[in-house]
Amino acid sequence: MDSGPLERLDAAAFLRLWQHFDADDNGYIEGKELDNFFHHLLKTLDSESAVTEEKVQRVKERFMSAYDVTADGRLQIHELANMLLSEDENFLLFFRRETPLDNSVEFMKIWRQYDADSSGFISAAELQDFLQDLLRQHGRTVSKAKLQEYTGTMMKLFDKNKDGRLDLNDLARILALQENFLLQFKMDACSTEERKRDFEKIFAHYDVSKTGALEGPEVDGFVKDMMELVKPSISGMDLDKFRQILLHHCDVNKDGKIQKSELALCLGIKSSP
């Protein structure tokens, strides 16, 4: 059996299926949820035959090898969309990028652009603007009704606290933002040399513009990742508050940027010239 006979779903049916099988609402179909999903898939593809555990595991292995792009043994929402949504209906595809979104600076550029009213949230109207821009970039035009349907589906899929707006973490999940860059470093690094070496790597990562100073979304990205080390779920308003605190303490010359030497001083590190 291959993926050929799969019935392609529309956005609304996909939403119902995802919500049914992501039973713990953690953004993945994994473990027993995964087995239940493939059991359901087998029954859908061949309602006449008995579904055995052996068949479930065999089909699961085949489909996972084809669609589990991250090879983590679970299905992310984008991976399931690629499996079950037709190309015309796969609105989630437009949030995927040619290269992984692996830098919070790029993520914060998107956040600042579409949080147009600087409320600290992405409203349904702002999300619709974002989706419309993405569709245009891909040379696609859809009707206003279809655009509203896609936006509504996105809100239902990703608005975890159901308040009708998206927070930083919600958008990070939509855009499949990669793991926090700072997690690879030991912030209590032992030797002075180790700390200096780590600092150089960290500053280079966030200094996307290569100007020797963090500014705008570069500050945002650094603050977001730093704060999430101690508080895994920060809001847009938290981010703005922490950003002001960092600038107050580190921006010695008050130019709205954080020079490399200023950040080193702030972190108690003697940086290279």
Backbone bond lengths (Angstrom), bond angles and torsions (degrees), N, CA, C in turn:
res aa  C-N    CA-C-N  psi(-1)  N-CA   C-N-CA  omega(-1)  CA-C   N-CA-C  phi
1 M - - - 1.459 - - 1.526 109.26 -
2 D 1.324 117.65 131.36 1.453 119.88 175.65 1.515 109.45 -116.07
3 S 1.336 116.12 -170.18 1.461 119.35 -174.70 1.519 111.55 -84.06
4 G 1.361 117.40 -0.51 1.448 120.54 -176.81 1.521 114.92 -56.04
5 P 1.363 118.74 -49.76 1.459 119.80 -174.73 1.523 114.46 -77.23
6 L 1.314 118.22 4.69 1.462 118.74 -178.87 1.513 111.03 -60.73
7 E 1.318 115.94 131.46 1.467 120.23 175.43 1.529 108.56 -77.21
8 R 1.327 116.16 123.60 1.460 120.38 -179.69 1.520 109.38 -81.27
9 L 1.328 116.08 136.86 1.460 122.37 -174.44 1.522 110.83 -101.04
10 D 1.321 115.76 160.21 1.460 118.44 168.83 1.528 108.16 -90.83
11 A 1.332 116.77 175.50 1.471 121.21 -172.92 1.527 111.82 -59.41
12 A 1.336 117.06 -42.18 1.469 120.90 -176.34 1.533 111.02 -66.93
13 A 1.339 116.67 -42.74 1.464 120.27 179.79 1.526 110.46 -67.17
14 F 1.314 116.10 -37.73 1.467 120.29 177.24 1.525 110.39 -61.65
15 L 1.330 116.81 -42.72 1.465 121.61 178.34 1.524 110.75 -58.49
16 R 1.328 116.91 -46.62 1.474 120.33 -179.63 1.522 110.78 -61.73
17 L 1.337 116.05 -43.50 1.468 120.26 -179.21 1.522 110.76 -63.41
18 W 1.342 116.74 -45.45 1.469 120.39 -179.02 1.529 110.55 -61.10
19 Q 1.316 116.54 -47.39 1.464 119.75 -177.22 1.520 111.71 -64.70
20 H 1.340 116.71 -30.03 1.463 119.89 179.10 1.530 111.22 -70.56
21 F 1.335 117.12 -43.81 1.466 119.56 -173.22 1.524 113.72 -91.33
22 D 1.329 118.62 -24.05 1.472 119.66 172.03 1.534 106.78 -84.08
23 A 1.313 113.94 68.84 1.472 120.37 -169.56 1.525 112.84 -62.11
24 D 1.332 117.29 -35.75 1.467 119.35 -178.60 1.534 112.36 -91.43
25 D 1.344 116.47 3.68 1.468 121.92 173.19 1.529 112.24 56.56
26 N 1.349 115.71 42.84 1.475 118.53 -179.49 1.522 112.63 -104.78
27 G 1.339 116.56 5.35 1.461 119.71 177.00 1.515 114.33 90.23
28 Y 1.352 117.07 5.77 1.464 121.57 179.42 1.528 108.92 -139.13
29 I 1.330 115.44 154.22 1.457 120.49 165.87 1.525 105.39 -107.42
30 E 1.315 116.17 114.93 1.469 120.40 -172.37 1.520 109.91 -147.01
31 G 1.340 115.16 165.82 1.457 120.59 175.78 1.519 112.60 57.64
32 K 1.320 115.95 -128.89 1.467 121.54 -178.58 1.525 111.01 -65.01
33 E 1.344 116.94 -32.48 1.470 120.62 177.08 1.525 110.07 -58.03
34 L 1.335 115.75 -40.43 1.462 121.48 -177.89 1.531 110.50 -66.24
35 D 1.324 115.92 -44.21 1.465 119.46 177.79 1.529 110.52 -62.12
36 N 1.324 116.80 -42.61 1.460 120.68 178.82 1.523 111.37 -61.85
37 F 1.342 115.27 -39.28 1.461 119.56 -179.95 1.526 110.70 -64.12
38 F 1.322 118.15 -46.01 1.467 120.23 -177.63 1.535 111.61 -71.95
39 H 1.308 116.77 -28.08 1.470 120.67 172.11 1.533 108.76 -63.00
40 H 1.325 116.33 -46.21 1.467 122.00 178.20 1.529 110.18 -62.12
41 L 1.328 117.06 -41.48 1.462 121.75 -178.77 1.523 110.70 -62.83
42 L 1.332 116.40 -43.82 1.465 120.35 179.08 1.527 111.62 -62.28
43 K 1.332 116.31 -42.05 1.470 120.38 179.25 1.527 110.07 -64.11
44 T 1.345 116.41 -36.76 1.462 120.52 -179.97 1.520 110.98 -68.31
45 L 1.329 116.87 -41.22 1.464 121.50 -176.76 1.528 112.25 -75.47
46 D 1.334 116.35 -31.53 1.470 119.73 -177.13 1.524 108.47 -148.43
47 S 1.326 115.75 87.82 1.471 120.62 -174.32 1.530 112.03 -74.97
48 E 1.339 116.98 -14.51 1.466 119.59 -176.45 1.524 112.53 -81.88
49 S 1.308 117.87 -34.12 1.469 121.30 -173.33 1.529 111.73 -87.34
50 A 1.328 114.36 152.80 1.459 119.88 176.60 1.532 109.24 -72.15
51 V 1.319 115.19 141.40 1.466 120.16 179.33 1.521 108.24 -98.69
52 T 1.324 115.94 111.31 1.458 120.52 179.10 1.524 109.88 -99.21
53 E 1.312 115.51 162.14 1.470 120.96 178.40 1.532 110.21 -61.20
54 E 1.333 115.81 -36.86 1.466 120.15 -179.86 1.532 110.27 -63.08
55 K 1.344 116.19 -43.60 1.469 120.04 178.49 1.524 110.91 -62.78
56 V 1.321 116.20 -43.17 1.468 120.84 -179.30 1.521 109.86 -58.33
57 Q 1.327 116.83 -47.97 1.464 120.60 -177.42 1.528 111.66 -66.44
58 R 1.350 116.17 -36.78 1.461 119.98 -179.40 1.538 110.97 -66.53
59 V 1.319 115.72 -46.28 1.475 120.36 179.70 1.525 110.14 -68.02
60 K 1.317 115.67 -39.79 1.474 119.58 178.01 1.522 109.91 -58.76
61 E 1.326 116.90 -46.35 1.469 121.02 -179.06 1.530 110.76 -60.90
62 R 1.345 116.25 -42.23 1.468 120.30 -177.91 1.533 111.20 -66.72
63 F 1.301 115.72 -47.04 1.467 119.27 -178.24 1.524 112.02 -69.85
64 M 1.318 116.73 -38.38 1.464 119.56 -179.65 1.523 110.77 -65.21
65 S 1.343 116.93 -37.29 1.464 118.83 179.28 1.524 110.71 -65.68
66 A 1.337 116.45 -28.05 1.464 119.98 -179.07 1.529 112.76 -87.04
67 Y 1.338 117.40 -34.58 1.470 119.61 -169.33 1.524 114.94 -114.75
68 D 1.335 117.96 -17.78 1.470 120.22 179.72 1.531 108.70 -80.50
69 V 1.328 115.18 77.63 1.467 121.66 -173.07 1.523 111.47 -60.13
70 T 1.332 116.51 -37.41 1.467 120.54 -177.96 1.528 112.29 -80.97
71 A 1.333 116.59 -6.67 1.478 122.81 178.14 1.524 112.31 51.78
72 D 1.359 115.76 41.67 1.466 119.17 -179.99 1.528 112.23 -107.07
73 G 1.340 116.31 9.45 1.461 119.39 176.05 1.506 115.11 76.22
74 R 1.328 116.66 13.90 1.464 120.47 177.42 1.526 108.44 -144.03
75 L 1.317 116.15 159.05 1.460 119.89 -179.16 1.524 110.44 -99.13
76 Q 1.323 115.73 122.92 1.455 120.56 170.43 1.517 107.71 -83.49
77 I 1.323 115.38 163.91 1.457 119.47 -175.76 1.529 111.90 -61.95
78 H 1.345 117.43 -37.33 1.468 120.27 178.91 1.531 110.75 -65.08
79 E 1.345 115.97 -37.67 1.458 120.10 -178.80 1.532 110.62 -67.50
80 L 1.319 117.40 -41.34 1.460 120.39 178.51 1.524 110.27 -67.94
81 A 1.330 116.52 -36.30 1.465 120.21 177.74 1.520 110.44 -60.73
82 N 1.336 116.76 -41.84 1.467 120.24 178.81 1.524 111.20 -63.55
83 M 1.328 115.71 -29.36 1.453 120.90 -179.53 1.532 111.91 -77.35
84 L 1.347 116.75 -40.84 1.459 119.74 -165.78 1.530 116.00 -114.67
85 L 1.337 117.98 -15.74 1.462 119.36 -179.77 1.521 109.91 -97.13
86 S 1.310 116.02 139.13 1.461 119.19 174.11 1.522 108.60 -66.70
87 E 1.319 116.34 161.11 1.468 119.62 -178.37 1.523 110.89 -59.01
88 D 1.336 116.58 -38.73 1.464 120.06 179.57 1.520 112.19 -65.63
89 E 1.344 116.48 -33.09 1.467 120.46 -176.09 1.520 113.54 -93.39
90 N 1.326 117.31 -8.46 1.467 119.36 -172.64 1.531 110.91 -80.95
91 F 1.334 115.41 73.13 1.461 121.91 179.42 1.526 111.28 -64.19
92 L 1.331 117.57 -25.95 1.469 120.50 178.67 1.529 111.25 -67.23
93 L 1.344 115.71 -25.55 1.454 120.04 -178.92 1.528 111.34 -59.50
94 F 1.334 116.39 -31.05 1.461 120.07 -175.50 1.524 112.32 -73.88
95 F 1.311 116.81 -14.27 1.462 120.53 176.67 1.524 111.28 -89.51
96 R 1.340 116.49 -8.51 1.463 120.22 176.67 1.517 109.21 -82.42
97 R 1.299 116.76 153.73 1.455 121.22 -178.49 1.520 109.73 -121.98
98 E 1.347 115.43 160.97 1.463 119.91 177.63 1.534 110.17 -60.81
99 T 1.327 115.40 -38.50 1.463 120.51 176.64 1.520 108.13 -118.30
100 P 1.335 119.11 148.61 1.464 120.86 -178.61 1.529 111.63 -59.75
101 L 1.310 115.65 145.98 1.464 120.50 175.51 1.528 106.31 -81.14
102 D 1.331 115.59 95.19 1.467 119.57 -170.55 1.523 112.90 -114.01
103 N 1.326 117.48 11.77 1.456 120.09 179.57 1.528 108.86 -133.37
104 S 1.315 116.21 124.25 1.464 120.51 -178.43 1.526 112.49 -63.15
105 V 1.338 116.91 -19.74 1.476 119.79 178.25 1.526 109.43 -64.69
106 E 1.337 116.70 -46.69 1.460 120.40 178.71 1.530 110.10 -63.48
107 F 1.324 115.79 -40.42 1.465 120.10 177.72 1.527 111.17 -60.33
108 M 1.332 116.85 -43.14 1.458 120.21 -178.02 1.532 112.23 -69.47
109 K 1.325 117.62 -28.63 1.472 120.03 173.56 1.517 109.96 -60.33
110 I 1.340 115.51 -44.75 1.468 120.49 178.72 1.521 110.27 -64.83
111 W 1.330 116.45 -44.86 1.468 120.85 -179.84 1.526 111.25 -58.12
112 R 1.308 117.27 -48.96 1.470 121.35 -178.26 1.522 111.42 -64.70
113 Q 1.334 117.19 -35.97 1.464 120.21 -178.61 1.520 111.83 -66.50
114 Y 1.340 116.12 -41.11 1.468 118.55 -172.98 1.525 113.59 -98.28
115 D 1.325 118.35 -15.43 1.471 119.21 167.34 1.530 105.98 -80.95
116 A 1.330 114.64 68.83 1.468 121.04 -167.96 1.519 113.02 -63.07
117 D 1.334 117.12 -31.16 1.470 119.67 -178.27 1.532 111.96 -95.02
118 S 1.347 116.79 7.55 1.478 122.67 178.95 1.528 112.32 53.25
119 S 1.328 115.58 39.05 1.463 120.80 -178.80 1.521 112.00 -82.38
120 G 1.347 116.99 -14.41 1.459 120.18 -173.61 1.511 112.55 88.61
121 F 1.346 116.73 7.61 1.462 123.04 178.79 1.524 109.14 -142.41
122 I 1.329 116.08 158.08 1.465 121.75 170.48 1.527 106.95 -102.96
123 S 1.320 116.20 114.43 1.463 120.49 179.65 1.529 109.45 -78.11
124 A 1.334 116.49 170.46 1.466 120.36 177.94 1.532 110.33 -60.33
125 A 1.325 116.96 -38.91 1.472 120.80 179.93 1.526 110.74 -65.92
126 E 1.341 117.07 -39.60 1.465 120.79 178.97 1.537 110.66 -69.29
127 L 1.347 116.59 -38.19 1.460 120.37 176.61 1.524 110.26 -63.67
128 Q 1.336 116.58 -39.05 1.462 120.45 178.79 1.531 110.89 -63.35
129 D 1.336 116.84 -39.77 1.470 120.61 176.51 1.531 110.35 -61.39
130 F 1.331 115.26 -42.97 1.470 121.35 -179.90 1.531 110.01 -61.07
131 L 1.340 115.91 -49.08 1.460 120.96 -178.19 1.527 110.60 -63.44
132 Q 1.326 116.73 -40.78 1.472 120.27 178.85 1.534 111.06 -62.46
133 D 1.330 116.34 -42.32 1.470 119.97 178.25 1.528 110.97 -62.77
134 L 1.343 116.60 -41.96 1.465 120.38 179.14 1.527 111.31 -63.35
135 L 1.331 116.38 -42.10 1.469 120.59 178.65 1.522 110.69 -61.57
136 R 1.322 116.14 -42.61 1.467 119.84 179.04 1.522 111.20 -63.29
137 Q 1.356 115.98 -41.51 1.469 120.12 179.10 1.525 111.49 -59.90
138 H 1.343 116.00 -29.33 1.460 120.99 179.76 1.533 111.55 -94.22
139 G 1.340 116.42 10.64 1.453 120.48 177.85 1.511 114.14 70.51
140 R 1.338 116.64 25.93 1.460 121.04 -178.57 1.521 110.79 -111.45
141 T 1.310 115.94 138.86 1.461 120.62 170.06 1.526 107.47 -123.73
142 V 1.319 115.89 136.56 1.462 120.56 177.37 1.515 108.15 -128.04
143 S 1.308 116.20 162.24 1.463 120.19 179.81 1.523 109.98 -68.46
144 K 1.323 115.73 160.98 1.462 119.86 179.14 1.530 110.49 -61.03
145 A 1.337 115.90 -38.17 1.473 120.03 -179.88 1.526 110.71 -64.64
146 K 1.351 116.35 -41.65 1.464 119.86 -179.61 1.534 110.41 -68.33
147 L 1.341 116.65 -38.86 1.463 120.74 177.82 1.529 110.30 -62.06
148 Q 1.326 116.72 -41.69 1.468 120.65 178.25 1.526 110.89 -66.64
149 E 1.338 116.37 -36.66 1.476 120.15 177.70 1.527 110.42 -64.00
150 Y 1.332 116.94 -46.02 1.462 121.11 179.02 1.534 110.56 -61.62
151 T 1.322 116.07 -43.85 1.469 120.18 -179.56 1.527 110.40 -62.74
152 G 1.331 116.16 -44.94 1.468 120.69 178.85 1.518 111.59 -61.30
153 T 1.338 116.63 -40.33 1.460 121.20 178.85 1.522 110.58 -64.87
154 M 1.344 116.20 -43.07 1.468 120.22 177.88 1.524 111.15 -59.78
155 M 1.316 116.56 -44.12 1.468 120.07 -179.54 1.530 110.37 -62.37
156 K 1.333 116.68 -41.62 1.465 119.84 -179.40 1.532 111.23 -68.07
157 L 1.333 116.41 -34.26 1.458 120.17 -179.05 1.520 113.00 -74.27
158 F 1.340 116.87 -36.75 1.466 119.43 -167.26 1.525 115.29 -116.77
159 D 1.324 118.40 -13.21 1.460 120.55 179.87 1.525 108.47 -80.61
160 K 1.334 114.82 87.81 1.464 119.98 -168.50 1.528 113.41 -63.89
161 N 1.339 118.39 -37.71 1.474 117.71 -178.25 1.528 112.25 -95.43
162 K 1.332 116.32 7.99 1.471 122.53 172.09 1.532 112.72 57.23
163 D 1.333 116.85 39.85 1.473 118.93 178.59 1.529 111.96 -102.39
164 G 1.341 116.52 10.79 1.455 120.38 174.86 1.511 114.37 79.27
165 R 1.337 117.21 16.61 1.470 120.88 178.40 1.526 108.14 -152.43
166 L 1.324 115.73 159.46 1.458 120.99 -177.64 1.518 110.47 -103.75
167 D 1.319 115.39 138.89 1.462 120.74 175.76 1.527 108.87 -99.64
168 L 1.335 115.75 179.03 1.462 121.08 -179.81 1.526 111.92 -51.90
169 N 1.318 116.66 -48.40 1.461 120.38 -176.11 1.522 112.08 -67.14
170 D 1.350 116.09 -34.50 1.464 119.74 178.08 1.526 110.17 -62.64
171 L 1.338 116.64 -47.37 1.469 119.91 -179.33 1.529 110.82 -67.22
172 A 1.329 116.96 -34.79 1.469 120.40 178.46 1.532 110.29 -61.40
173 R 1.331 116.80 -37.22 1.469 120.77 178.49 1.534 110.73 -70.57
174 I 1.324 117.08 -39.50 1.470 120.26 178.35 1.529 110.23 -60.79
175 L 1.330 115.76 -44.29 1.457 120.76 -175.25 1.526 112.75 -87.08
176 A 1.349 116.03 3.38 1.477 121.52 179.59 1.526 110.64 52.07
177 L 1.332 116.50 47.72 1.465 121.15 176.96 1.521 108.88 -61.06
178 Q 1.320 116.21 132.27 1.466 121.16 -176.73 1.537 111.18 -70.98
179 E 1.322 115.20 173.26 1.464 121.81 -175.18 1.533 111.88 -57.60
180 N 1.318 114.84 144.26 1.470 122.78 178.00 1.537 110.28 -48.07
181 F 1.322 116.19 121.36 1.472 122.14 -177.08 1.524 112.05 -58.03
182 L 1.325 117.10 -33.69 1.467 120.67 -173.68 1.530 113.28 -75.07
183 L 1.331 117.17 -12.65 1.471 119.33 -178.17 1.528 112.46 -64.56
184 Q 1.330 116.86 -21.33 1.474 119.08 -177.57 1.526 112.76 -79.45
185 F 1.343 117.03 -8.44 1.462 119.85 -176.84 1.522 111.00 -106.10
186 K 1.334 115.24 145.23 1.464 120.48 172.75 1.524 107.19 -90.17
187 M 1.318 114.94 110.54 1.461 118.15 -174.58 1.534 112.14 -68.78
188 D 1.346 115.69 -16.87 1.469 118.64 177.02 1.536 109.17 -103.96
189 A 1.354 115.21 34.26 1.469 120.90 -176.81 1.514 111.39 -46.72
190 C 1.310 113.37 142.19 1.464 121.36 -170.72 1.531 112.81 -68.37
191 S 1.301 116.01 -71.44 1.467 118.53 -170.61 1.529 111.69 -83.32
192 T 1.325 114.14 156.36 1.465 121.08 177.11 1.518 110.41 -60.23
193 E 1.321 116.47 -39.98 1.464 120.64 -179.16 1.526 111.36 -63.94
194 E 1.336 115.58 -41.20 1.466 119.91 178.14 1.526 110.70 -62.63
195 R 1.305 116.09 -43.39 1.464 120.33 -179.49 1.523 110.91 -63.90
196 K 1.336 116.56 -41.51 1.462 120.10 178.88 1.530 111.12 -65.05
197 R 1.327 115.59 -41.51 1.465 120.02 -179.82 1.537 110.57 -64.46
198 D 1.338 116.02 -43.52 1.459 120.03 177.70 1.523 111.02 -63.07
199 F 1.327 116.28 -42.21 1.465 120.49 -179.49 1.528 110.81 -59.73
200 E 1.334 117.27 -42.62 1.467 121.24 -179.65 1.529 110.08 -60.74
201 K 1.340 117.13 -43.59 1.471 121.13 179.67 1.528 110.88 -65.21
202 I 1.325 115.27 -42.71 1.464 120.23 -178.18 1.523 110.63 -65.07
203 F 1.312 117.37 -47.88 1.464 119.75 -178.20 1.531 110.73 -62.51
204 A 1.340 116.80 -42.31 1.467 120.76 179.94 1.526 111.34 -61.65
205 H 1.340 116.52 -35.33 1.467 120.69 -179.32 1.531 111.11 -65.35
206 Y 1.322 117.27 -43.79 1.473 120.44 -175.99 1.530 113.16 -86.61
207 D 1.326 117.05 -21.03 1.468 120.44 177.61 1.530 108.76 -82.53
208 V 1.336 115.19 66.45 1.468 121.38 -175.38 1.527 111.21 -60.72
209 S 1.318 116.76 -36.61 1.470 121.13 -177.64 1.532 112.43 -78.47
210 K 1.337 116.89 -7.75 1.472 123.77 178.73 1.539 112.78 56.18
211 T 1.345 115.27 41.72 1.475 119.98 -179.87 1.524 112.00 -98.44
212 G 1.334 117.42 -7.34 1.462 119.85 -176.14 1.517 112.71 84.03
213 A 1.347 115.95 8.78 1.472 120.45 177.60 1.525 108.22 -147.06
214 L 1.335 115.89 144.68 1.463 120.47 174.81 1.517 108.32 -89.47
215 E 1.330 116.14 131.24 1.464 119.33 178.32 1.518 109.63 -147.01
216 G 1.341 115.39 155.65 1.464 120.89 177.41 1.514 112.72 55.33
217 P 1.351 117.11 -126.05 1.471 120.73 -177.29 1.527 113.21 -65.41
218 E 1.341 117.49 -18.88 1.475 119.76 176.43 1.527 109.95 -67.18
219 V 1.324 116.51 -41.68 1.471 120.49 174.90 1.524 109.47 -64.47
220 D 1.344 115.54 -44.60 1.467 120.69 179.44 1.526 111.24 -56.14
221 G 1.346 115.81 -48.14 1.465 120.05 -177.13 1.516 111.76 -63.13
222 F 1.319 116.46 -41.83 1.469 120.60 178.97 1.530 110.53 -64.79
223 V 1.330 116.04 -45.82 1.472 120.51 -179.75 1.529 110.34 -62.14
224 K 1.325 116.45 -45.13 1.466 120.32 -179.72 1.531 110.71 -56.12
225 D 1.335 116.53 -50.59 1.468 119.73 -176.88 1.527 111.92 -68.18
226 M 1.334 117.28 -38.61 1.469 120.56 178.34 1.524 110.98 -62.27
227 M 1.326 116.29 -48.16 1.464 120.20 -176.17 1.525 111.82 -67.21
228 E 1.337 116.26 -33.75 1.460 119.41 -178.59 1.536 112.43 -72.06
229 L 1.325 116.86 -12.45 1.470 119.11 173.67 1.525 111.00 -68.47
230 V 1.324 115.96 -30.37 1.469 119.65 -177.97 1.525 112.49 -108.95
231 K 1.346 115.66 -22.59 1.468 120.21 179.58 1.524 107.32 -136.16
232 P 1.337 117.27 95.18 1.461 120.67 -169.79 1.529 115.50 -56.48
233 S 1.314 117.63 -26.56 1.460 119.26 -177.72 1.520 109.83 -123.46
234 I 1.348 116.77 98.01 1.460 118.90 179.07 1.527 109.34 -106.46
235 S 1.314 116.26 148.94 1.460 121.66 -179.54 1.527 109.57 -92.92
236 G 1.327 115.36 169.15 1.454 119.82 175.73 1.514 111.65 -60.60
237 M 1.330 115.90 -34.84 1.470 119.41 179.06 1.524 111.16 -71.63
238 D 1.342 116.86 -37.44 1.475 120.86 173.58 1.524 109.78 -57.76
239 L 1.324 115.08 -45.51 1.459 120.62 -177.74 1.535 110.88 -58.34
240 D 1.327 116.06 -46.74 1.469 119.70 -178.91 1.528 111.09 -63.04
241 K 1.318 115.64 -38.07 1.473 119.95 179.56 1.527 111.08 -66.12
242 F 1.332 116.28 -47.88 1.470 120.52 -179.93 1.529 111.32 -65.73
243 R 1.327 116.13 -34.25 1.468 120.40 178.50 1.535 110.32 -60.90
244 Q 1.322 115.40 -44.76 1.467 119.72 179.36 1.525 111.49 -64.19
245 I 1.335 116.28 -39.37 1.471 120.46 178.65 1.524 109.92 -62.90
246 L 1.350 116.44 -45.40 1.466 120.02 -179.12 1.529 110.59 -62.24
247 L 1.324 116.83 -46.31 1.464 120.25 179.91 1.526 110.93 -62.22
248 H 1.313 116.40 -40.11 1.477 120.66 -179.52 1.534 110.79 -60.66
249 H 1.340 116.04 -41.54 1.460 120.00 -175.73 1.530 113.46 -84.36
250 C 1.354 116.82 -31.98 1.466 119.55 -170.51 1.529 114.49 -105.15
251 D 1.327 116.87 -28.01 1.469 119.27 -175.54 1.531 109.55 -81.49
252 V 1.315 115.15 80.95 1.465 121.26 -172.97 1.533 111.96 -63.64
253 N 1.334 116.98 -42.33 1.472 118.61 -177.40 1.522 113.76 -88.72
254 K 1.359 116.63 3.53 1.469 123.20 172.65 1.535 112.84 57.48
255 D 1.336 116.51 42.66 1.470 119.08 177.78 1.526 111.98 -101.41
256 G 1.343 116.05 8.33 1.462 120.34 179.33 1.517 114.02 79.96
257 K 1.334 116.63 3.40 1.458 122.54 178.31 1.527 108.61 -121.48
258 I 1.321 114.86 165.55 1.466 118.95 174.35 1.517 107.83 -117.95
259 Q 1.326 115.57 105.01 1.464 120.73 178.12 1.535 108.79 -65.71
260 K 1.315 115.09 156.69 1.467 120.48 179.06 1.527 110.44 -57.11
261 S 1.340 117.05 -43.37 1.468 120.80 -179.51 1.524 110.90 -66.09
262 E 1.348 116.68 -34.34 1.469 120.81 179.31 1.526 110.59 -66.98
263 L 1.337 116.55 -43.84 1.461 119.57 -179.56 1.533 110.37 -67.28
264 A 1.332 116.73 -39.01 1.460 120.39 178.00 1.520 110.70 -60.88
265 L 1.332 115.58 -43.95 1.459 120.78 178.44 1.523 110.79 -62.33
266 C 1.323 114.73 -43.00 1.477 121.39 -178.94 1.525 110.98 -62.13
267 L 1.336 115.96 -36.46 1.455 120.68 -178.12 1.519 113.00 -92.61
268 G 1.340 115.67 2.34 1.461 119.60 177.99 1.505 113.47 72.26
269 I 1.346 114.94 34.96 1.469 119.55 -179.71 1.515 108.59 -122.59
270 K 1.321 115.52 136.51 1.453 119.91 174.84 1.523 107.26 -87.71
271 S 1.349 116.11 107.34 1.458 119.32 -174.40 1.506 112.01 -83.58
272 S 1.346 114.90 164.06 1.461 119.58 174.68 1.514 108.44 -71.17
273 P 1.336 118.86 150.59 1.458 121.47 -179.48 1.517 110.40 -60.01
